[in-house]
Amino acid sequence: MKAVVWHGVGDIRLDDVPDPTIQDPTDAIVEITASAICGTDLHFVRGTMSGMVEGTILGHEAVGIVRETGPGVRNLRSGDRVVIPSTIGCGYCSYCRAGYFAQCDNANPNGAAAGTCFFGGPQTTGPVDGLQADFARVPFANVGPVWLPDEVSDDAAILLSDIYPTAWFGCRLADVGQGDTVLVLGAGPVGQFAVTSAFQQGAGRVLIIDGVASRLDQARARGAEAIDFNTEDPVAVVKELTGGIGVDRVVEAVGVDAQRPKSGPAAEAAQQQAAAFEQERSQVAPDQNPHGGTYVAGDAPSQALQWAVEMVAKAGSIGVIGVYPPQLTSFPTGAAMNKNLSVKMGNCNHRRYLPRLLDLVRTGAIDPSTVLTQVEDMPTVLDAYETFDRRESGWTKAVIAPS
């Protein structure tokens, strides 16, 4: 079968690989009908998340059709359409039963203390081969995959695999509530759904910051107040819009590949931190292999974290869902402490939120597919990676269909 395979930093290929097989009683083999490229995948290719094992199939977002199940899978049968959560949980350990599927004691082959297990990730997460392939082996399929009704299309369902639940989770981490003024950092796919999730959870106003005009336009269409960090000082604008107080809640949806302002009034302050940012980049991405302007590691790894602390009001709260590797040690702890801030972060417990969000999609309360950029078949996926990596206008989220 065909699959997108990681061979090294800056080196991914469309390879012929063996078809997956049932290995454990609770496995399922799923024929992938739609997959997607995530910013997390780009971290692996840019080198800002290290520890990848050569030969690992990438991808952790997919929809498909069950083709085979092990004897321990009692809830699915061949022919069922399913959406596959990005993180993997056993369903019976104390963490899964409390809803912390991303901290399952049993899913990660590296042991209970290893933390999150997800598809297509580095050695510390398994590794478990990912979902950008014609077929995939899904561990703990008796718990993870969620059955899809016919009225929910692949285009809508693919956003339930990771993006929408992660955004929802970010708003829960930030304690978004009735009437809150919420700031979303980053207008990529997760940021778009963070805007929607914040309003769904009761926010009165939502502000959003990014440097790509097309993404800000899309967020504005969702009801957000858009701020372009390449044309204005985002800290000053947030203070102005909130009467000098700052926002109540922040959802940080950028992560380690943050880019500093290149123009406008915020560029000078960012330039003053250039040396510190470059040291951070060397720390998180010691191996880099850019192809011209493609697969370039972000030049301001802690920028979003700094802004989050600066822009939130005293006694406010921050939810961090942008991805950061263990190697990044920069965080404005003193500033956060002196403002009595609450900061929560982590990998999404997708399976916890997916059924509720699927119901919102099924009943027409939201159409997640509005953020998608279509890629017709698997042979074009490498081009899609490069286009998505460069944040080209109109490319908020790329979905691919195996050929």
RODREN-321775 format. One line per field, with one value per residue: residue in one letter; x, y negated, z of N, C-alpha, C in turn. Coordinates in steps of 0.02 Angstrom, whole numbers, plus 50000, padded with zeros to 5 digits. Atoms other than C-alpha are relative to their C-alpha. Example, Ala and Ser with C-alpha at 12.3 -4.5 7.8 and 13.67 -1.06 7.14 Angstrom:
BEGIN
resn = [a/s]
n_xx = [50045/49958]
n_yy = [50059/50059]
n_zz = [50000/49997]
ca_xx = [50615/50684]
ca_yy = [50225/50053]
ca_zz = [50390/50357]
c_xx = [50045/49961]
c_yy = [49940/49945]
c_zz = [50000/50037]
END
This chain:
BEGIN
resn = [m/k/a/v/v/w/h/g/v/g/d/i/r/l/d/d/v/p/d/p/t/i/q/d/p/t/d/a/i/v/e/i/t/a/s/a/i/c/g/t/d/l/h/f/v/r/g/t/m/s/g/m/v/e/g/t/i/l/g/h/e/a/v/g/i/v/r/e/t/g/p/g/v/r/n/l/r/s/g/d/r/v/v/i/p/s/t/i/g/c/g/y/c/s/y/c/r/a/g/y/f/a/q/c/d/n/a/n/p/n/g/a/a/a/g/t/c/f/f/g/g/p/q/t/t/g/p/v/d/g/l/q/a/d/f/a/r/v/p/f/a/n/v/g/p/v/w/l/p/d/e/v/s/d/d/a/a/i/l/l/s/d/i/y/p/t/a/w/f/g/c/r/l/a/d/v/g/q/g/d/t/v/l/v/l/g/a/g/p/v/g/q/f/a/v/t/s/a/f/q/q/g/a/g/r/v/l/i/i/d/g/v/a/s/r/l/d/q/a/r/a/r/g/a/e/a/i/d/f/n/t/e/d/p/v/a/v/v/k/e/l/t/g/g/i/g/v/d/r/v/v/e/a/v/g/v/d/a/q/r/p/k/s/g/p/a/a/e/a/a/q/q/q/a/a/a/f/e/q/e/r/s/q/v/a/p/d/q/n/p/h/g/g/t/y/v/a/g/d/a/p/s/q/a/l/q/w/a/v/e/m/v/a/k/a/g/s/i/g/v/i/g/v/y/p/p/q/l/t/s/f/p/t/g/a/a/m/n/k/n/l/s/v/k/m/g/n/c/n/h/r/r/y/l/p/r/l/l/d/l/v/r/t/g/a/i/d/p/s/t/v/l/t/q/v/e/d/m/p/t/v/l/d/a/y/e/t/f/d/r/r/e/s/g/w/t/k/a/v/i/a/p/s]
n_xx = [50043/49965/50002/49952/49952/49948/49932/49953/50021/50004/50000/50056/50007/50058/49968/50037/49986/50044/50065/50001/50035/50022/49947/50029/50072/50041/49981/50041/49969/50046/49983/50003/50034/49978/49952/49986/49935/50006/49940/49956/49959/49948/49947/49955/49962/49956/49950/50013/50017/49949/50011/50036/49967/50004/50046/50066/50052/50024/50071/50039/50070/50027/50066/49994/50048/49973/49996/49986/49994/49979/50055/50017/50037/50070/50044/49994/49999/49975/50045/50018/49961/49978/49949/49948/49969/49927/49966/50021/50011/50025/50070/50015/49956/50030/49997/50052/50066/50011/50003/49933/49978/49933/49951/50015/49946/49987/49994/49933/49955/49942/50017/50051/49974/49977/50044/50047/49989/50041/49979/49952/49959/49931/49989/50030/50072/50012/50044/50054/50006/50054/50062/49994/49987/50060/50030/49966/50016/50024/50001/50056/50056/50061/50013/49983/50039/50070/50043/50025/50062/49994/50010/49938/49953/49930/49972/50019/49975/49927/49982/50015/49947/49951/50001/50056/49992/49943/50021/50048/49958/49963/50046/50012/49940/49999/50058/50045/50067/50049/49982/49927/49964/49952/49951/49971/49936/49993/50061/49998/50061/50021/50022/50067/50050/50000/50049/50066/50010/50006/50068/50045/49994/50028/49961/50034/49958/49941/49948/49954/49938/49962/49966/50022/50063/50056/50022/50036/50064/50042/50019/50048/50064/50026/50020/49943/49969/49935/49942/49944/49938/49952/50020/50012/49972/50056/50008/50032/50068/50040/50012/50047/50067/50027/49997/49938/50002/49981/50056/50012/49975/49959/49988/49938/50006/49944/49949/49928/49981/50023/49960/50003/50021/49948/50012/50046/49971/49978/49941/49940/49993/49982/49930/49958/49996/49980/49946/50029/50042/49957/49975/50055/50010/49945/50014/50055/49990/49929/49993/50046/49985/50048/49994/50015/50046/50044/49978/49958/50024/50023/49944/50016/50034/50039/50036/50071/50005/49988/50058/50056/49993/50005/50065/50055/50010/49981/50042/50028/49979/49971/49999/49949/50007/49946/49954/49932/49959/49970/49938/50012/50003/50015/50068/49996/50028/50006/50054/50062/50012/50016/50068/50045/50031/50008/49977/50009/49976/49997/50026/50073/50032/50049/50056/50045/50042/50021/50071/50040/49988/50031/50071/50009/49992/50056/50063/49993/49982/49938/49972/49927/49964/49988/49928/49961/49974/50002/49946/50039/49979/49937/49938/49987/49996/49937/50009/50044/49959/49959/50045/50026/49944/49985/50058/50024/50068/50054/49984/50006/49997/49997/50025/49977/50037/49957/50019]
n_yy = [50060/50063/50035/50055/49972/50045/49972/50045/50069/50025/49945/49954/49968/49957/49934/49938/49966/49942/50011/49983/49938/49995/49976/49989/49986/50061/50037/50001/50025/50049/50029/50073/50036/50070/50016/50072/50023/50041/50037/49955/49965/50046/50003/49943/50010/50058/49983/50031/49945/49950/49931/49959/49939/49994/49949/50007/50031/50060/50015/49980/50020/49960/49970/49942/49945/49941/49942/49940/50012/49946/49971/50042/50060/49978/50056/50018/49944/50018/50044/50060/50062/50023/50052/49974/50052/50005/49969/49931/49980/49931/50003/49969/50022/50052/50063/49999/50000/50068/50044/50021/49950/50017/49977/49929/49960/49938/50007/50016/49943/50018/49993/50044/50067/50032/50053/49994/49958/50020/49973/50035/50045/49979/49938/50005/49990/49932/50033/49963/50025/50049/49991/50025/49938/49969/49962/50011/49959/50042/49965/50014/50021/49990/50061/50062/50024/50016/49986/50059/49993/50016/50071/50036/49987/49995/50067/50025/49955/50002/50051/49973/49954/50035/50072/50027/49982/50035/50069/49997/49985/50060/50046/49973/50014/50072/50014/50047/49998/50048/50071/50011/50024/49947/50011/49941/50012/49955/49992/49940/49960/49996/50067/50011/49964/50029/50055/49970/49967/50051/50025/49946/49992/50057/50062/50058/50026/49961/50033/49950/50030/49960/50042/49982/50036/49957/49967/50050/50010/49942/50006/50055/49973/49961/50046/50023/50065/49979/50043/49978/50020/50029/50069/50038/49971/49963/50011/50065/49996/49963/50044/50052/49971/49977/50054/49997/49947/49935/49953/49955/49933/49993/49934/50004/49949/50011/49950/50012/50028/50070/50046/50067/50050/50020/50069/50033/50024/49946/49968/50024/49964/49931/49999/50006/49933/49953/49956/49953/49954/49954/49951/49953/49958/49951/49953/49955/49971/49996/49976/50034/49985/50038/50000/50069/50028/49947/49961/50043/50002/50066/50040/50030/49945/50017/50062/49994/49995/50067/50041/49976/50027/50073/50024/49978/50042/49972/49944/49966/49931/49984/49930/49991/49939/50000/49945/50017/49942/50004/50039/50071/50015/50071/50021/50058/49978/50055/50044/49965/49995/50066/50017/49949/49966/49927/49975/49929/49981/49928/49968/49992/49936/50005/49954/50027/50052/49986/49985/50061/50044/49966/50014/50069/49998/49961/50039/50060/50059/50026/49964/50006/49995/50066/50018/49952/50006/49932/49971/49948/49931/49992/50022/50071/50017/50033/50070/50030/50012/50060/50059/50010/50023/50070/50040/50039/50027/49953/49932/49995/49929/49958/49932/49960/49938/49950/49983]
n_zz = [50000/49999/49936/49990/49952/49976/50007/49967/49999/50068/50048/49998/50066/50012/50008/49998/49937/49991/49970/49928/49982/49931/49955/49933/50005/50005/50061/50060/50061/50028/50064/49991/50055/49996/49947/50001/49977/49940/49982/49963/50050/50023/49949/50011/50062/49990/49949/49936/49955/50017/49978/50049/50022/50073/50023/49970/50041/49969/50001/49942/50010/50055/50003/50043/49997/49967/50045/49962/49927/49957/49961/49942/50022/49998/50016/50071/50047/50066/50037/49961/50007/49934/49993/49955/49958/50009/49943/49991/49930/49992/49979/49935/49945/49959/50036/50052/49969/49976/50059/50020/50049/50023/49950/49989/49972/50037/50073/50023/49992/49959/49929/49971/49986/50062/50021/50056/50058/50057/50064/50042/49960/49985/49961/49933/50003/50023/50048/50032/50069/50006/50037/50069/50036/50027/49945/49936/49941/49946/49935/49955/50042/49963/49961/50034/50058/49987/50058/50033/50038/50071/50014/49985/50054/49983/49993/49934/49948/49993/49951/49933/49981/49959/49998/49962/49929/49970/49987/49944/49942/49983/49966/49933/49961/49984/49958/50034/49972/50023/50004/50000/50058/50012/50053/50031/50033/50057/50038/50040/49992/49930/49981/50028/49959/49933/50002/49998/49936/49948/50003/49979/49928/49966/50005/50025/50054/50016/50039/50027/50025/50048/50048/50067/50010/50018/49939/49960/50032/49984/49930/49996/50022/49944/49947/49961/50013/50026/49988/50041/49965/50048/50017/49939/49939/49973/49928/49992/50025/49952/49943/50022/50009/49935/49951/49962/49951/50027/50009/49943/50015/50060/50027/50039/50051/50046/49986/50004/50064/50005/50039/49973/50049/50049/50020/49954/49937/49956/50027/49966/49936/50015/50023/49941/49970/50052/49976/49951/50038/50038/49952/49988/50060/50000/49945/50017/50066/50015/50068/50046/50070/50041/50073/50016/49952/49976/49942/49959/49931/49978/49976/49936/49966/49940/50011/49983/49928/49973/50014/49959/49932/50003/50022/49957/49942/49935/49977/50058/50011/50066/50021/50051/50041/50049/49983/49980/49982/49933/50001/49990/49928/49992/49983/49956/49936/49953/50021/49989/49928/49973/50020/49974/50056/50002/50065/50010/50067/50010/50060/49995/49988/50055/49994/49949/50027/50068/50009/49993/50057/50056/49997/50025/50072/50028/49997/50041/49961/50028/50057/49993/50063/50029/49998/50038/50067/50026/50039/50032/49989/49964/50034/49993/49929/49985/50018/49950/49941/50010/50003/49933/49959/50014/49977/50057/49994/50016/49977/49928/49981/50060/49995/50057/50012/50031/50068]
ca_xx = [50000/50050/50094/50180/50338/50460/50642/50726/50710/50653/50636/50465/50420/50270/50324/50257/50244/50170/49985/49949/49887/49795/49922/49815/49636/49574/49651/49555/49613/49533/49534/49571/49450/49512/49663/49734/49897/49917/50036/50104/50160/50255/50346/50418/50471/50542/50639/50556/50492/50636/50645/50558/50600/50645/50512/50366/50207/50147/49972/49854/49689/49580/49410/49387/49294/49324/49385/49441/49430/49512/49406/49410/49321/49136/49069/49121/49100/49169/49094/49066/49122/49224/49321/49485/49539/49719/49768/49754/49680/49637/49472/49491/49638/49604/49657/49545/49398/49421/49424/49613/49634/49793/49877/49824/49928/49922/49921/50100/50222/50355/50261/50138/50253/50287/50134/50030/50019/49963/49974/50125/50228/50405/50481/50416/50236/50255/50291/50128/50117/50006/49853/49917/49905/49785/49754/49796/49806/49706/49751/49614/49484/49354/49367/49444/49356/49184/49047/48989/48810/48783/48732/48906/49024/49208/49249/49153/49211/49397/49397/49328/49481/49591/49561/49388/49412/49582/49509/49365/49491/49593/49442/49408/49589/49569/49408/49306/49137/48985/49026/49215/49326/49438/49598/49650/49832/49850/49720/49767/49642/49642/49630/49479/49389/49446/49347/49194/49219/49241/49075/48992/49056/48985/49116/49051/49195/49335/49494/49618/49799/49893/50005/49915/49776/49672/49667/49614/49477/49412/49415/49324/49188/49169/49138/49314/49398/49555/49727/49872/50040/50130/50035/50004/50069/49959/49993/49944/49789/49728/49750/49658/49513/49495/49509/49688/49641/49680/49573/49496/49554/49687/49693/49870/49854/50024/50161/50347/50348/50289/50350/50397/50327/50423/50347/50243/50268/50291/50438/50564/50529/50539/50705/50775/50739/50810/50965/50865/50740/50881/50953/50782/50768/50939/50881/50719/50779/50963/50938/50862/50849/50753/50719/50734/50582/50502/50517/50597/50584/50490/50602/50517/50481/50420/50336/50157/50187/50257/50109/49985/50054/50066/49890/49787/49713/49767/49698/49657/49685/49781/49753/49902/49866/50005/50135/50300/50442/50522/50679/50594/50623/50574/50416/50386/50357/50390/50271/50136/50157/50151/49984/49910/49879/49814/49901/49846/49913/49921/49876/49691/49589/49501/49392/49317/49246/49219/49043/48972/49052/48996/48818/48838/48897/48761/48622/48691/48745/48914/48994/49179/49222/49227/49415/49466/49577/49552/49693/49627/49736/49887/50017/49995/50016/50200/50158/50018/50141/50252/50107/50033/50204/50226/50057/50002/49844/49687/49775/49708/49688/49733/49633/49697/49610/49711/49711]
ca_yy = [50000/49817/49715/49552/49604/49503/49535/49387/49203/49122/49292/49372/49490/49578/49759/49931/50017/50183/50187/50185/50342/50383/50400/50393/50449/50269/50213/50161/50135/49979/49929/49742/49638/49468/49410/49238/49146/49068/48936/49071/49170/49016/49009/49181/49130/48962/49044/48950/49113/49235/49422/49482/49658/49678/49775/49716/49681/49505/49440/49444/49385/49502/49566/49738/49902/50049/50198/50320/50334/50437/50549/50418/50285/50308/50137/50128/50239/50242/50103/49978/49799/49728/49574/49615/49509/49449/49507/49688/49754/49925/49871/49967/49894/49764/49621/49672/49702/49526/49456/49433/49541/49448/49513/49695/49817/49955/49884/49821/49965/49870/49896/49811/49665/49625/49516/49487/49619/49559/49609/49563/49486/49499/49644/49578/49595/49775/49758/49815/49805/49662/49638/49557/49723/49832/49941/49925/50037/49958/50021/50028/50014/50076/49903/49775/49765/49687/49748/49621/49599/49582/49399/49348/49333/49376/49191/49150/49302/49278/49122/49226/49338/49203/49020/48984/49087/49006/48832/48877/48948/48788/48685/48804/48786/48597/48608/48512/48465/48354/48178/48202/48104/48236/48218/48354/48353/48427/48433/48601/48745/48766/48578/48571/48702/48621/48467/48574/48675/48518/48449/48618/48620/48449/48319/48144/48085/48177/48093/48184/48148/48213/48148/48225/48117/48258/48348/48189/48163/48338/48308/48143/48237/48343/48187/48153/47983/48003/47933/47947/47950/47898/47733/47682/47711/47853/47821/47638/47680/47809/47686/47551/47667/47718/47548/47580/47734/47880/48030/48151/48310/48357/48511/48534/48629/48591/48695/48709/48657/48480/48344/48172/48014/47965/47793/47664/47591/47762/47810/47701/47781/47953/47911/47864/48043/48121/48190/48268/48341/48414/48497/48573/48634/48718/48798/48871/48907/48955/49044/48938/48973/48831/48834/48650/48572/48741/48842/48696/48708/48565/48419/48373/48532/48445/48294/48357/48402/48229/48145/48255/48198/48016/48005/48093/47997/48019/48182/48239/48411/48484/48649/48708/48832/48777/48917/48896/49022/49064/48972/48802/48732/48550/48487/48317/48395/48239/48130/48263/48284/48098/48088/48237/48329/48506/48602/48772/48869/49040/49160/49176/49320/49335/49485/49392/49251/49333/49405/49238/49142/49274/49244/49056/49095/49225/49105/48965/48850/48832/48879/48914/48938/48749/48745/48880/48869/49021/49130/49253/49406/49475/49438/49251/49261/49210/49051/49021/49038/48903/48785/48808/48784/48615/48556/48504/48402/48508/48661/48670/48860/48993/49155/49295/49445/49603/49651]
ca_zz = [50000/49986/50141/50189/50279/50385/50336/50421/50458/50296/50214/50193/50051/49976/49995/49959/50128/50188/50227/50415/50502/50663/50804/50961/50998/51010/50844/50690/50512/50438/50256/50258/50154/50213/50311/50349/50374/50545/50610/50725/50572/50516/50683/50644/50468/50524/50666/50808/50883/50892/50921/50763/50707/50523/50431/50538/50440/50475/50513/50661/50586/50484/50436/50362/50343/50457/50355/50490/50680/50813/50927/51066/50961/51002/50951/50768/50617/50442/50336/50478/50444/50589/50641/50727/50877/50867/51041/51093/51256/51324/51401/51564/51661/51795/51680/51534/51651/51719/51540/51528/51373/51325/51484/51467/51570/51440/51263/51254/51222/51320/51484/51599/51638/51455/51431/51275/51140/50969/50788/50683/50823/50893/50988/51154/51094/51035/50895/50817/50628/50572/50465/50304/50215/50119/50273/50458/50608/50750/50926/51059/50923/51046/51128/51009/50839/50843/50725/50598/50536/50348/50362/50425/50276/50277/50256/50414/50512/50479/50588/50733/50733/50811/50770/50840/51001/51030/51013/51129/51253/51244/51294/51439/51496/51490/51592/51463/51536/51515/51456/51453/51336/51257/51156/51034/50983/50809/50671/50599/50600/50790/50813/50698/50801/50962/50909/50878/51038/51144/51083/51109/51288/51326/51278/51251/51141/51052/50990/50879/50829/50677/50538/50388/50317/50243/50410/50499/50371/50405/50593/50569/50477/50635/50739/50803/50815/50709/50749/50624/50715/50555/50541/50723/50898/50961/51145/51129/51027/51152/51294/51195/51154/51337/51420/51474/51573/51459/51415/51539/51451/51324/51213/51146/50982/50904/50985/50959/50776/50814/50698/50758/50675/50517/50491/50582/50757/50841/50730/50823/50992/50914/50832/51002/51057/50899/50984/51126/51003/50898/51052/51087/50908/50920/51082/51013/50836/50839/50673/50534/50349/50265/50079/50037/50119/50159/50320/50412/50601/50683/50729/50894/50994/51153/51071/51092/51274/51309/51225/51318/51486/51432/51361/51494/51639/51819/51892/51715/51643/51496/51405/51304/51164/51046/51039/51132/51149/51317/51260/51270/51445/51414/51500/51583/51754/51855/51755/51766/51953/51986/51894/51988/51826/51806/51667/51606/51458/51379/51242/51204/51272/51103/51142/51291/51184/51016/51042/51100/50957/50832/50890/50857/50681/50650/50701/50592/50734/50649/50483/50519/50335/50304/50345/50223/50071/49961/49896/49770/49796/49885/49746/49776/49964/49965/49871/49995/50139/50064/50027/50200/50279/50194/50262/50089/50075/50078/50149/50325/50330/50202/50185/50075/49999/49967/49784]
c_xx = [50044/49993/50052/50046/50054/50068/50053/49972/50002/49995/49941/49987/49933/50026/49947/50021/49953/49932/50001/49959/49977/50056/49974/49924/49956/50020/49943/50042/49948/50027/49988/49967/50016/50048/50015/50071/49990/50065/50049/50044/50057/50055/50051/50043/50048/50056/49988/49968/50046/49978/49960/50043/49993/49955/49931/49952/49971/49923/49963/49927/49973/49928/50007/49945/50034/49999/50012/50006/50026/49942/49979/49962/49927/49952/50001/49999/50025/49948/49978/50046/50018/50045/50048/50029/50076/50039/49968/49993/49969/49927/49986/50047/49968/49999/49945/49931/49983/49998/50067/50031/50071/50055/49987/50061/50022/50014/50072/50047/50061/49985/49954/50024/50019/49955/49961/50025/49956/50031/50053/50047/50070/50003/49966/49925/49982/50064/49947/49992/49937/49949/50002/50021/49935/49961/50040/49978/49982/50000/49940/49940/49933/49980/50007/49954/49927/49960/49970/49933/50010/49997/50062/50052/50071/50031/49983/50032/50074/50021/49984/50055/50050/49982/49945/50005/50057/49983/49952/50037/50039/49957/49982/50060/50002/49942/49954/49930/49957/50027/50073/50023/50060/50047/50025/50064/50010/49934/50005/49937/49975/49976/49931/49947/50001/49953/49930/49986/49991/49929/49951/50002/49983/50037/49957/50036/50059/50046/50047/50060/50035/50035/49982/49930/49941/49973/49960/49932/49952/49977/49949/49931/49968/49981/50057/50022/50073/50054/50059/50066/50053/49982/49988/50031/49944/49988/49963/49927/49955/49984/49949/49929/49969/50006/50062/50006/50032/49940/49993/50035/50042/50003/50060/50001/50055/50053/50070/50022/49973/50049/49994/49978/50059/49992/49952/50033/50024/50066/50064/50012/50020/50073/50047/50008/50027/50052/49973/49956/50042/50030/49947/49991/50055/49988/49947/50010/50074/50015/49947/50022/49950/50014/49982/49955/49952/50034/50051/49970/49980/50055/49986/49963/49957/49957/49927/49990/50010/49938/49940/50003/49991/49927/49942/49996/50026/49948/49964/50027/50020/49995/50048/49989/50048/50052/50069/50037/50029/50062/49989/49989/49980/49925/50006/49968/49989/49943/49932/49983/49978/49931/49949/49963/49993/50019/49992/50020/49997/49975/49927/49980/49943/49938/49948/49949/49967/49925/49955/50007/49972/49925/49985/50005/49940/49935/50004/50017/50065/50021/50076/50036/50017/50074/50042/50024/50006/50064/49973/50023/50069/50062/50014/50014/50066/49999/49956/50037/50039/49957/49973/50054/50014/49943/49973/49927/49948/50012/49999/50007/49997/49974/50020/49959/50047/49973/49974]
c_yy = [49938/49967/49944/50019/49949/50036/49957/49930/49972/50053/50046/50025/50038/50068/50054/50037/50060/49980/50019/50063/49995/50028/50017/50010/49938/49955/50000/49976/49956/49977/49925/49969/49926/49993/49925/49988/49952/49961/50042/50041/49957/49992/50056/49988/49941/50015/49970/50048/50058/50070/50043/50060/50006/50058/49995/49967/49941/49998/50027/49977/50041/50021/50061/50051/50061/50059/50065/49982/50061/50026/49958/49937/50021/49946/49980/50063/49975/49960/49938/49942/49975/49939/50024/49944/50003/50034/50067/50016/50068/50002/50028/49981/49941/49933/49997/49994/49932/49950/49977/50051/49987/50020/50073/50038/50057/49992/49991/50060/49986/50003/49947/49929/49961/49944/50017/50048/49975/50026/49956/49954/50027/50062/49998/50011/50071/50031/50048/49972/49959/50017/49970/50058/50027/50039/49986/50052/49953/50041/49978/49974/50013/49938/49938/49977/49991/50009/49936/50014/49976/49925/49957/50019/50009/49931/49971/50041/49994/49949/50022/50047/49966/49926/49971/50021/49963/49928/49997/50010/49938/49949/50026/49987/49927/49979/49947/50008/49943/49929/49985/49967/50046/49979/50067/49980/50052/50013/50057/50041/50004/49932/49984/50033/49978/49940/50027/50030/49949/49972/50053/50010/49937/49935/49943/49968/50047/49958/50054/49964/50050/49950/50015/49973/50046/50038/49952/49986/50057/49996/49944/50023/50044/49956/49973/49931/50013/49948/50031/49976/49972/49929/49957/50036/50038/49989/49934/50002/50037/49957/49945/50027/50022/49946/50001/50059/50065/50046/50045/50067/49997/50074/49994/50059/49994/50054/49978/49969/49930/49959/49930/49950/49978/49928/49970/49983/50055/50031/49979/50036/50072/50006/49995/50068/50052/50049/50053/50051/50050/50053/50052/50047/50053/50054/50051/50036/50002/50025/49967/50015/49963/50007/49930/49971/50051/50039/49962/49998/49929/49960/49964/50050/49981/49937/50005/50005/49932/49956/50021/49970/49924/49977/50020/49955/50033/50053/50034/50070/50011/50075/50008/50067/50000/50050/49973/50063/49992/49955/49926/49987/49928/49990/49942/50013/49942/49953/50033/50004/49933/49975/50050/50038/50075/50023/50075/50017/50075/50023/50017/50072/50008/50042/49975/49952/50018/50015/49938/49956/50032/49986/49929/49998/50036/49960/49934/49937/49968/50043/49992/49995/49932/49981/50040/49975/50071/50019/50065/50071/50002/49976/49926/49979/49965/49927/49965/49985/49934/49937/49983/49972/49926/49953/49957/49981/50051/50071/50003/50072/50042/50070/50037/50064/50049/50019/50071]
c_zz = [50000/50069/49999/50057/50017/49994/50035/50000/49929/49946/50013/49929/49997/49981/49991/50064/50007/50029/50074/50013/50073/50042/50069/49993/49992/49942/49949/49942/49966/49933/50005/49939/50000/50057/49994/50023/50057/50011/50039/49952/49976/50051/49989/49938/50008/50051/50068/50051/49982/50023/49952/49979/49924/49980/50029/49951/50038/50001/50061/49996/49942/50011/49954/50010/50030/49951/50038/50074/50035/50042/50060/49981/49992/49975/49926/49958/49932/49961/50037/49982/50070/49992/50054/50042/49994/50056/50014/50074/50004/50021/50068/50056/50037/49963/49946/50031/50030/49942/49976/49951/49976/50050/50019/50027/49955/49926/49977/50012/50044/50075/50026/50011/49937/49976/49938/49946/49944/49936/49967/50036/50012/50043/50068/50000/49977/49971/49973/49930/49991/49947/49929/49956/49973/50053/50064/50051/50058/50065/50042/49961/50032/50040/49956/49944/50017/49935/49972/49965/49928/49987/50016/49948/50026/50013/50068/50056/50012/50053/50071/50025/50047/50011/50044/50074/50034/50016/50059/50066/50023/50037/50070/50045/50023/50044/49970/50029/49974/50002/49996/49935/49991/49943/49975/49965/49946/49966/49950/50013/50072/50024/49975/50043/50072/50004/50007/50069/50056/50001/50024/50076/50039/49994/49972/49941/49990/49956/49973/49968/49953/49953/49928/49988/49985/50060/50045/49970/50018/50073/50010/49980/50054/50060/50042/49979/49983/50011/49961/50031/49953/49980/50062/50059/50035/50074/50012/49978/50049/50062/49983/49996/50066/50054/50044/50047/49975/49996/50061/49990/49936/49981/49954/49951/49947/50009/49981/49934/49989/49958/50029/49946/49956/49978/50051/50066/50047/49978/50037/50066/49989/49978/50059/50036/49952/50025/50048/49964/49961/50045/50016/49941/49996/50053/49980/49934/49983/49930/49956/49929/49956/49926/49976/50053/50029/50056/50042/50071/50020/50034/50066/50044/50060/49991/50022/50075/50033/49991/50043/50070/50000/49989/50045/50061/50063/50021/49942/49993/49928/49989/49942/49965/49941/50023/50016/50019/50070/50002/50011/50074/50013/50014/50049/50068/50048/49984/50013/50074/50028/49978/50026/49945/50013/49930/49998/49929/49993/49933/50009/50013/49949/50011/50051/49969/49934/49993/50004/49938/49936/49998/49975/49924/49968/49997/49962/50039/49975/49941/50002/49934/49969/50000/49951/49933/49973/49963/49972/50016/50031/49962/50008/50072/50018/49981/50051/50065/49993/49999/50068/50046/49990/50018/49943/50008/49978/50023/50076/50024/49937/50016/49937/49996/49968/49931/49995]
END
